[in-house]
């Protein structure tokens, strides 16, 4: 799991490193906080991959009072 913040006024790296052994390709599944998944199939290994999940891919937060 990758988190952008860890506590008050602090942050952490957004990189995740995976040891894949001798595999040449992998399938990547990213699960966003709203439950939506982004799937990337047949990704070549031995590279830096920048997966930029934009705000438009997240569902809006509902603020209200429960009855």
Backbone torsions as a table, in degrees:
resi	resn	phi	psi	omega
1	UNK	NA	142.9	178.5
2	UNK	-118.2	126.6	179.2
3	UNK	-118.8	140.1	179.6
4	UNK	-80.8	-24.3	177.9
5	UNK	-136.7	153.1	-177.3
6	UNK	-119.5	-30.5	177.5
7	UNK	-163.8	-175.8	-177.1
8	UNK	-57.6	125.9	177.7
9	UNK	57.8	34.3	176.3
10	UNK	-141.3	160.7	178.9
11	UNK	-145.0	169.4	-179.5
12	UNK	-132.2	168.8	178.9
13	UNK	-65.2	147.8	179.9
14	UNK	-100.4	9.5	179.5
15	UNK	-90.4	148.2	173.6
16	UNK	-130.0	131.2	-178.5
17	UNK	-112.9	132.0	-178.0
18	UNK	-124.7	132.0	172.5
19	UNK	-87.5	118.8	-173.8
20	UNK	-111.7	7.7	-179.9
21	UNK	64.9	-134.7	-176.4
22	UNK	-97.7	12.7	179.9
23	UNK	-63.1	144.1	178.3
24	UNK	-95.8	-29.6	178.4
25	UNK	-140.0	157.2	177.5
26	UNK	-142.4	161.6	171.5
27	UNK	-104.7	132.7	-177.9
28	UNK	-115.0	132.4	174.9
29	UNK	-125.0	120.8	178.2
30	UNK	-108.2	124.7	177.2
31	UNK	-103.9	118.8	-179.6
32	UNK	-82.1	162.8	-178.7
33	UNK	-56.8	-26.6	-179.9
34	UNK	-84.7	2.7	179.0
35	UNK	93.3	-12.3	178.5
36	UNK	-68.0	143.8	178.6
37	UNK	-115.6	142.8	174.6
38	UNK	-113.1	125.2	-175.7
39	UNK	-115.4	134.3	176.7
40	UNK	-127.9	117.0	-175.1
41	UNK	-107.4	144.1	175.7
42	UNK	66.2	35.7	-179.4
43	UNK	-76.4	130.5	178.1
44	UNK	-66.0	140.0	179.2
45	UNK	-86.7	-177.7	178.5
46	UNK	60.7	49.0	178.6
47	UNK	-154.2	164.7	172.1
48	UNK	-95.2	124.7	-177.5
49	UNK	-116.4	122.8	-179.5
50	UNK	-100.1	106.0	177.2
51	UNK	-100.1	105.9	-176.8
52	UNK	-99.7	105.0	179.5
53	UNK	-91.6	110.1	-176.1
54	UNK	-79.6	163.6	179.8
55	UNK	-61.1	-30.0	-179.5
56	UNK	-65.5	-17.4	179.1
57	UNK	-86.0	-9.0	178.6
58	UNK	-97.9	147.5	177.7
59	UNK	-80.9	151.1	179.8
60	UNK	-64.9	149.8	178.7
61	UNK	-85.5	130.8	178.4
62	UNK	-95.7	124.3	178.8
63	UNK	-113.2	128.2	-179.8
64	UNK	-176.6	-179.3	-179.3
65	UNK	-106.6	128.8	176.7
66	UNK	-78.1	138.4	-179.8
67	UNK	-67.1	NA	NA
